């Protein structure tokens, strides 16, 4: 018949083995979760990089549109001023022609 000491040692050994196996299982599960989280973070980082790049391209495009619009308005304003100047000259010539009749 086994002694109480031997039975206690056997129980402790079984308990220690179960604790060790549980710790190994927990370690594996934590490692798997960490790997999954790492992969998700990597995908999120890649997505953010693409969004950042796209927004930067959009900013450049919008800025170019604004510059083109400004140049167009400047050209249009210059043309309108020229037309108004020419109209004033034509009116003056017509006035002088009417007086010279």
Protein Blocks (a to p, Z undefined) as FASTA:
>chain_A
ZZfklmmmmmmmmmmmmmmmmmmmmmmmmmmmmmmmmmmmmmmmmmmmmmmmmmmmmmmm
mmmmmmmmmmmmmmmmmmmmmmmmmmmmmmmmmmmmmmmZZ
